[in-house]
Amino acid sequence: MTNLPRKSGLPREVFKWLHSLNLTFPIHNIRRDFSNGYLTAEILSRYFPAEVEMHMFYTGISTSTKLTNWS
């Protein structure tokens, strides 16, 4: 069983689904880990590979990285 982040407010089923995707980075803190948009893009690229190209996204914590990824 995976270690599920506590007090995130997300159902256990969502964490199981996220873990089943074998994402590039493990999820420890849902808000922080998804804040730069990289993991969101990675999930979308699996379902919509023609529309989302991962080489256009960056892993970083700076405000400029986050803005670039989300735009």
URNORMO-V840910 format. One line per field, one symbol per residue. psi: psi as a letter, one per 40 degrees, with the letter a starting at -180 (. if undefined). burial: # if it has 24 or more other ideal C-beta (glycine too) atoms within 12 Angstrom, else .. Layout:
psi->???
burial->???
//
This chain:
psi->iihhhifdeiiddddddddeefidiihdhddddedeeddddddddddgdddhhdeeiihieidddddddd.
burial->..............#..#....#...#.....##.########.............#...........#..
//
